[in-house]
Amino acid sequence: MSQKKKVFIFTDLDGSLLNNETFKFDEIKNFLLKCLNSGIKLIPTSSKTELEIQQFINELNYNIPYISENGSSIHNLDILKPDISKKIILARPLAEIQKIFVENINTKLLSYCSLLSEMDIEKQTKILGLNKKKLEASMNRNYTFLINFNGGKEAIEQLNIACKKLGLAINQGGRVFSIGDNVNKSIAVKKTLNVLSNFQDFKDVITIGIGDSPNDLEMLDYVDFPCLIKNKNNQNLLNRDKYTISTKEAPIGWMEVVKMVLEKIH
């Protein structure tokens, strides 16, 4: 897997690198480590929190940079170059974001919103389907908050418009919405590459992006080689002219598209 140019893989986690049901990646762990040991740079780019991504890194047992909370913060770039800050923050803090939301969204729309942070552990577990350790990591947020939304399609559209006017971003995963600052994965990827481009080693890199949902598309539009991992919910996104598409679901599908792209590069 040796290459002249440095290869960066910016990847979503749930449903892309991690199995959508079990959140495991055991089947491709050896392949991942082989990529890393060959000099490929892996940067998880996820809506997950710092603690959640750190749990993944611990399981991988290989220290890597990452982007958390949907582009809100960038971490560990100092692994690549010690001169770079360990943490780059792109979003306003959680308290400020939540205050803007609660004070400005109209009463009717707010009535459809239940903040997960105000629920007991039993309800949080039922909604997110996570065990105690993973639940604690998911709820430990710095820049985004989760709501359970009980409105219909029209109400969702109204909420989207209202958030946009307030300079907030909303990301939907089932009935759970994540509300955060006006940032996204693409903005964080651009920032990462801009920071690295100050160093001769990273002036000319090849970028691979891997995702599985609408939340990943802006990031995929920005990279050299955009890849989509097939699943039962994203058939409408599978544009074969635009993306390298897996035939299998995560995590095997992740390995599949990376192998396909590396062959194209070489």
C-alpha positions in Angstrom: 0.0 0.0 0.0 2.9 2.4 -0.4 2.1 5.6 -2.1 4.0 8.8 -3.1 1.3 11.2 -2.1 -0.1 11.0 1.4 -3.6 9.5 1.5 -6.1 10.8 4.0 -9.3 8.9 4.7 -12.1 11.1 6.3 -14.7 8.6 7.5 -18.0 8.6 9.1 -18.3 5.9 11.8 -21.8 4.5 12.5 -23.1 2.7 9.4 -19.9 3.5 7.5 -16.9 2.0 9.3 -18.9 0.5 12.2 -21.7 -2.0 11.8 -25.1 -0.1 12.1 -26.5 -2.5 14.6 -23.5 -3.7 16.7 -21.2 -0.7 16.2 -18.3 -3.3 15.8 -15.5 -3.3 13.3 -13.6 -6.5 14.3 -13.8 -8.0 10.8 -11.7 -5.2 9.3 -9.5 -4.2 12.2 -6.4 -5.9 10.7 -7.0 -4.1 7.4 -7.4 -0.8 9.2 -4.1 -1.3 11.0 -2.4 -2.4 7.7 -3.6 0.9 6.2 -2.3 3.0 9.1 1.0 1.2 9.2 1.5 1.8 5.5 1.2 5.6 6.1 -2.4 6.2 5.2 -3.9 8.8 7.6 -7.3 7.9 9.0 -9.5 10.7 10.4 -12.9 9.7 11.8 -15.3 12.5 11.0 -18.4 11.9 13.0 -21.4 13.3 14.8 -20.2 11.3 17.8 -18.8 13.0 20.9 -15.1 13.2 21.8 -15.6 10.4 24.4 -17.4 8.1 21.9 -14.7 8.5 19.3 -12.0 8.0 21.9 -13.7 4.6 22.7 -13.3 3.7 19.1 -9.7 4.7 19.1 -9.1 2.7 22.2 -10.6 -0.4 20.5 -8.4 0.3 17.4 -5.4 0.7 19.8 -3.8 3.2 17.4 -3.7 7.0 18.2 -5.2 9.0 15.3 -6.7 12.5 14.8 -10.5 12.9 14.6 -13.4 15.4 14.0 -16.2 15.2 16.5 -19.8 16.4 16.9 -20.4 16.9 13.2 -17.5 19.2 12.5 -17.6 21.2 15.8 -14.1 20.3 16.9 -10.9 18.8 15.4 -8.6 16.8 17.6 -5.0 15.3 17.7 -3.6 16.9 14.6 -0.5 17.3 16.7 0.0 13.6 16.1 0.7 14.5 12.5 2.7 17.7 13.3 3.6 18.6 16.8 3.4 22.4 16.0 -0.4 22.1 15.5 -2.8 22.7 18.4 -4.1 19.5 19.9 -7.7 20.8 19.7 -9.3 23.3 17.2 -12.8 24.5 18.0 -15.1 25.6 15.2 -18.4 25.8 17.1 -19.9 27.9 19.9 -20.3 26.1 23.3 -23.4 23.9 24.0 -25.0 26.3 26.6 -25.0 29.1 24.1 -26.4 27.0 21.3 -29.2 25.5 23.5 -30.1 29.0 24.8 -30.5 30.3 21.3 -32.7 27.3 20.4 -35.0 27.3 23.5 -35.5 31.1 23.5 -36.2 31.6 19.8 -38.0 28.5 18.5 -41.8 29.0 18.6 -43.8 27.4 21.3 -45.6 25.0 19.0 -42.4 23.6 17.5 -40.8 23.4 21.0 -43.8 21.3 22.2 -42.6 18.6 19.8 -39.1 18.6 21.2 -37.9 16.6 24.2 -34.3 17.2 25.2 -32.6 13.9 25.9 -30.4 15.6 28.5 -33.5 16.2 30.6 -34.6 12.5 30.4 -33.8 9.8 32.9 -31.2 7.1 31.9 -34.0 4.5 31.2 -35.6 6.8 28.6 -32.2 7.7 27.1 -31.3 4.0 26.8 -34.6 3.2 25.1 -34.2 6.0 22.5 -30.5 5.6 21.7 -30.2 1.8 22.3 -26.8 2.1 24.0 -25.3 0.4 27.0 -24.4 2.4 30.1 -20.8 3.2 29.1 -21.6 4.1 25.6 -24.7 6.1 26.7 -22.6 8.2 29.1 -20.1 9.0 26.3 -23.0 9.9 23.9 -24.5 12.3 26.4 -21.2 14.0 27.2 -21.6 16.8 24.7 -19.7 20.1 24.3 -21.3 21.7 21.2 -24.5 19.8 20.2 -27.6 18.6 22.0 -30.1 15.8 21.2 -33.8 16.1 20.9 -36.5 13.5 20.4 -38.9 15.0 17.9 -42.6 14.1 17.8 -43.8 16.3 15.0 -44.7 15.3 11.4 -42.9 16.1 8.1 -44.3 19.6 7.9 -43.1 20.4 11.5 -39.6 19.0 10.6 -39.4 21.3 7.6 -40.5 24.3 9.8 -37.9 23.3 12.4 -35.2 23.1 9.7 -36.1 26.6 8.4 -36.2 28.1 12.0 -32.8 26.6 12.9 -31.2 27.9 9.7 -32.5 31.4 10.4 -30.9 31.2 13.9 -27.5 30.2 12.4 -27.9 26.6 13.8 -27.6 23.3 12.1 -29.9 20.3 12.5 -29.0 16.7 11.7 -31.6 14.0 11.7 -31.0 10.3 12.7 -34.4 8.6 12.9 -36.5 10.5 15.5 -33.4 11.8 17.3 -32.2 15.2 16.0 -28.8 16.7 16.8 -28.8 20.5 17.1 -25.5 22.4 16.9 -23.7 25.4 15.5 -23.7 26.3 11.8 -20.8 23.9 11.1 -20.6 20.5 9.3 -18.2 17.8 8.4 -17.1 19.5 5.1 -16.2 22.7 6.9 -14.1 20.7 9.4 -12.4 18.7 6.7 -11.5 21.9 4.8 -10.1 23.4 8.0 -8.0 20.3 8.7 -6.5 20.3 5.2 -5.9 24.1 5.4 -4.0 23.8 8.7 -1.9 20.8 7.4 -1.2 22.6 4.1 1.1 25.0 6.0 3.6 22.1 6.2 5.5 20.8 3.2 4.7 17.2 4.0 0.9 17.9 3.5 0.9 20.4 0.6 -0.2 17.7 -1.9 -2.5 15.0 -0.5 -5.1 12.6 -1.8 -8.4 12.6 0.1 -10.9 9.8 0.4 -14.3 10.4 2.0 -16.6 7.7 3.3 -20.1 8.0 4.5 -23.6 6.5 4.4 -26.1 9.2 5.0 -27.3 12.7 3.8 -25.3 14.1 6.7 -22.1 13.0 4.9 -22.8 14.3 1.4 -21.2 17.8 1.8 -18.0 16.1 3.0 -18.1 13.7 0.1 -18.5 16.5 -2.3 -15.2 18.0 -1.1 -12.9 15.0 -1.3 -11.0 13.6 -4.3 -12.6 10.1 -3.9 -16.1 10.1 -2.4 -17.5 6.7 -1.3 -20.9 5.6 0.0 -21.5 2.5 2.1 -24.7 0.7 1.0 -27.4 0.2 3.6 -31.2 -0.4 3.5 -32.0 3.2 4.2 -29.9 5.1 1.6 -30.8 3.6 -1.8 -31.8 7.1 -3.1 -28.3 8.3 -2.5 -26.5 5.6 -4.5 -25.4 7.7 -7.5 -22.9 5.5 -9.3 -21.6 8.3 -11.5 -20.7 10.3 -8.4 -19.5 7.9 -5.8 -17.6 4.6 -5.3 -20.3 2.4 -3.8 -20.0 -0.7 -1.7 -21.9 -3.9 -2.4 -21.9 -4.8 1.3 -22.9 -3.0 4.5 -20.4 -1.8 7.2 -17.8 -2.7 8.2 -17.0 -5.0 5.2 -18.3 -2.4 2.8 -15.8 0.1 4.2 -12.9 -2.2 3.4 -14.4 -2.9 0.0 -14.5 0.8 -1.1 -11.1 1.6 0.3 -9.5 -1.2 -1.6 -11.3 -0.1 -4.8 -10.1 3.5 -4.4 -6.5 2.5 -3.5 -6.4 0.5 -6.8 -7.5 3.6 -8.7 -4.9 5.7 -7.0 -2.1 3.3 -7.9 
